[in-house]
Amino acid sequence: MRPLARTVPVPPPEAAQAVEPVEEVRFGGRRLRARALLDVAGRVREAGIAVALALFVLVVAVIEPRFIEPNNLEEILLSVSILAIVAVGQTLVVLTRNIDLSVGSTVGLVAFVCADTLKGSPGTSVVLVVLLGVVLGAGLGVVNGLLVTVGRVPAIVATLGTLYIFRGLDFTIAGGKEVSASDVPDAYLDLATSRVLGIPVLILFAAVVVLIASLALRRMRSGRELYAIGSNPEAARLAGVPSGRLVFLAFVVCGALCGLAGVLWGARFATVDARAATGFELTVVAAVVVGGVNIFGGSGTAIGATLGAILLGTIENALSILKLNPFWLQAIQGAVIIAAVTLDAIVTRRLQRALRRARARR
């Protein structure tokens, strides 16, 4: 007896168009495939950030030549390594039209738990502590993911709530205590100070995370589906994209990366208490937005977010070198965010007009 044929639902044409862009689009006087057009737009964003960074470094170097000394440039990269790791995780979430405001609390909680574990059990393997931090961070990401996907709570509300919950849990566990460099083994502190082939391990951690995330978003099907969800959630769902599962996975991976960042935070700053990484979430969001990741989802790259983190770290270091009031950093960050969002909105509108014209011709 022949088995019955399985019926597979076919998405409507508009859903397919949202996931698979139209064939050709005229943009800037050139005819480009739509997918190539999106790639070009992404490269333009990243190139713009790189040019802005180069110009800023040039101006500061003319004023203060010490700014471009190798030791200072290395210090900048060290200072943004942890930020870049968390910014990559935030990018995955933002691509799906969501946001995670609890990243700072997650980093702080993991940093204290891991440092306190080593203080209580100095013989614990550093590898196990790193795994503990990643698993704990992923567990906190599961909480956020369930609230957003199962509980249907808007991400900004859900993660604002967990921001305070995780921070409160951190204060409860810490109980007013702090862990200093003398309380943890040197092997843990070596995570932030040791080198491989002359390159600090902390920078290598960030580079590996950025590389893996970039390849996953570009080459893996689930990575491309994150862009589809952010571009048009309803069309992605009709096209068979498992939106709920992927959004949940984005929060879990973001939490895991925050856990890794928390372990490295404790190793770099040595002294850790319940206030660690307070307000860090705002800097992370700023790096992501400045890096060209569309806050409304659907576009952006891990490399762009990393460039945004480097730009913010460079600005902070320049203020210190030039002995300017550090409160200027917040004003500059705000101005850079507004400029980045405005530029992104202009580019997005041009892309939308080009796509509409192409669809009208079809």
N, C-alpha and C positions, 0 to 999 in steps of 0.2 A: 504494500500500500504506500503510495507516494505521500510524503509529508506535505502539509499545507504550506504554501509560500508565505513568508513573513512580510507583513506590510510595513514599509518604512515611510514615515511622514516626510513630505517634501516641503521645505520652507518656502514662503512666498518670495517672489523676485526681490522685493525691497529688503528683505532680511539678508538675502545673498549679497546684495549690493553693499550692505553695511559692513559685512564681514570681508567680502572680496571686492575691493574698489573697482570702479569702472576701468575700462581698458586704457584709454588715453585721455589726457587732460592738457589744455593749453594754459600755461602759467609762465608769466614773465616773457612772453614772446616765443616760448619754446613748447613743442609738443612732447609730453612725457607720459609714461605709464603712471597710473595713479599711485601704485605701490612705490615706484621710484620717486614720485613727487613727495610722498611722505618721508622717504629716506632723506631726500635733499633738504626738506624742511628741518628735519632733526639735525642734520649736519650743519645747517646754517645757524641754528640755535647754539650748538656747541662751539662752532667757530667764533660766533659773536662773544661768547663768554671768554674763550681763550684770548681773543684780541683785547677785550676789556681788561683781562688779567695782565696781559703783557704791557699794555699802556700804563696801568696803575703801577706795576713794578718799575717801569722805566722812570716815571715821574718821581716816585719815592727814592729810587736809587740816585737820581740827580741831586736831590735834596740831602740825602744821607747815604753815602756810599756803603756804610756798614750793612745796609739792608740786604745787599746781594752777596754777602760773604757766605761761603758754603755752610758754615755752622748755623747761620741764621736761617738759610733756606731749608736745611734739614730740620731745624726746630719747627718751622712752619708745617712741614709735612707730618712731623710727629704729632703736632697739636691737632691736625685735622684728620688723622687716621681713624680715630674712634668715631668722630662725626661722620666720616664717609661711610663707615660700615653701617651705622644706623640709618643714614640717608638712603642707602641702597634698599634697606628693608622698607622704609617709608615710601620709596618710589613704587614698589610692588603694590602697596595698598592704594596709593593715590591714582595709579593707572586704572583702577577699577571704580573710580569716582567715590572713593572713601578716604578716610584719614584716620591716623592713629595718634591721638594726643597723649597716650600713656607711655610713650617710648622713654621719656626722661625718668619716670618713676620706675619703669622696668629695669633700666640700666642701674639706677641707684639701689634698688632692692637686691638685684643679683650681685652687684659689687660688694655690698655689705655681707650678704649670706656667704659668698665664696671666701672673702677675707676672714670672716669670723670662723668659718669651718677650718681654715688653715691655722688660725690662732688656737683653736681648741684641739686640733689634731695635726701638729706640725709635720708628722710623717706622711700625711696624705699626698698621693701623687698629684703633681700639677696637671697632668693629663686628665685625671679623674675630676679635678676641680673645674677644668675647662668644660668637660662633658656635663658636669652638674650645672654650670651656668647656662649652657645652651639648652639643656632640657628644662630647666626652671623658666627660662625666658620663653621657650616654646609653649610651656604650660600656661603662662600668662597670656600668650597670644591666642591659645585655644579659648580662653575665657572671652576675649574680645571677639573672636570669630563667631562663637556661639551666640553672643548677644546680637551681633549684626545679622547673621544669616538665619538663625533659628528664631531668635527673639524678635527679629525685624525692628530692632532699635536703630535709629539713625546713627551712623558711625561717630559723628562728632559728639553726640550725646552720650553714647555708650562709652567711648574712650575718655571723655571728660570725667565721667563717673569713676572709671577704673583708674584714672590718673590719681585721684584722691584716695581710692581704696588701696592701691598698691603702695602709695606713699605712707598711708596710715599703717599698713602692715609692716612697712620698713621701720617706722618709728617704734612700733610695738616690739618687734624682734630686737631692735638695737637697745631699747630701754635706756637711752641716754649715753650708751657706751660708744667708743670709737676704737678702730683697729689701726695701729700705726705700723710703720715699716719694720720696727724691731719685733713685732708680734708675728710676722709671717716669714717663711723661709726665703732664702736668697733665690732659690729656683723660681719662685713665683714672681719676684721682682725682675728677674732676668727676662721675662716675657716682654718687658718694655725697654730693657737696656741692652740685651744681647744683639749680636749682628750675624748675618749670614752673607759671606762674600762682601763684607763691608757695608751691607744694607741693614738698617735696623729691622728687627723682626716685626715690630709694630707696623711699620710701613708695608712689609710683605704680607701681613695678615689682611690689611685693607686692600692691597693690590689683588690678592687672590679672590677675595669676596667680590670685588668689582668685576674682575674678569669672568668669573663663573656666572654672575648675574647677567652680564652683558650677553654672553653666549646663550644662556638659557632663554632670555627674552627674544633673541634674534633667531635661534635655531630650533628651539623646542616648540611643539605645537601648543602646549599649555601656556608658554610665554606669549605667543602670538594671540592666543585667545584672551589674555588679560587686556590687550589693546582693544580687542573686539568688544569686550564687556564695557570698557570705558567709553568707547566711541558711540555705541548704541546698545544699551543693555537689553532692550526688548527684542531688537533684531537678532542679537547674539543668542538669546534664549530660543527664539523661533528657529534659528539655524542649528540648534542642537548643542550649543556650547553649555557645559555644566557650570553655569554662573555661580550658584551657591557654593559648590564645592571649591571652585577656584578662588572665590573671595575669602572663604574660610582658610584655604591654604596660604593665601597672601598674608593674612594676619598671623598665622602660625610661623611662617618663615620670618616675618618682620620681628616677632617676639624672639625667635631663636637668634637672630642677628643682634638684637638688643642684649640677649644673654651673653653672647660672645663679647660684645662691647663692654658689658658690665665687668666681666672677668679682666679684660684689658685695662679698664678704668682703674680698678683696684691696684693692678700692677704698676700703672704709670704714676698715679698720684699717691700711692702708698698709704697715706692716712685716709681712712674711709669712715664716715658716720652716716646717719640717717638722712642727712641733707645732700648727699652726693647726687650730682646731676640734676639738681633742682633748676627748673626753667630750661633744661636742655632741649625739651620738645620744641620750643619756639625757634631755637637755632636750627634744629633739624628741618623743620618745615620751611624756614627761610632758605636753607641750602637747596632743598628740593625745588622750590619755586624759582629761585634764582638760576638753578641749573637747567631750566627750560622744561620741567615736567609740568604739564598742564594741570592745574588744580582741579579742573572739571573732568579729568581722566582722559584716557585714550591716546596720549602722546607723551613722549619723554624717554630718556634712557638713563641707565645706571651711570654711564660715563658723564653725562650732563650733570647729574646730581653730585657726582664727585667733584667736577669742576666748580660747581656752585659752592661746595664745602671748602675747596681750596681758596676760592676768591674771598669768602668770608674770613677764613683763617688768616689770609694775607693782609686783609684790611685791619684785623685786630692786631696783628704783629706790627704793622706799620704805625698804628696809633701809639703803640708802646715805644717803638724806636724813636719816633718823632716827639715823644713825651707830651702827647696831647691828652686832653681829658678823656678817660675811657667811656664816659657817658655819651660821647659822640658816636661810639660804635652802634648804639641802638638807633640813633637817627640815621646813620649811614645805611644800616641794614634795612631800615624801613624804606628809604629812598631807592635802594637797589631792588627791593622786592616790587615796589610800585613800577619802576622802570621795566623790570623783567616781565611782569604780568601784562603791562601795556603793550610791550613789543610782541609778546606771545599772542595777545588778543588780535593785534593787527595781522599777524601772519595767519592765524586761524581763520579770520574772516576772509582773507584772500583765498585760502585753500577751499573754504566752503563755497565761495562764489564760483571758483573754477570747477569744482565737482558738480555744482548745480547746472552750470552751462553744459558740461559734458553729458550729464544725464538727460538734459533737455534735447540735445542733439540726437541721442540714442532713441 
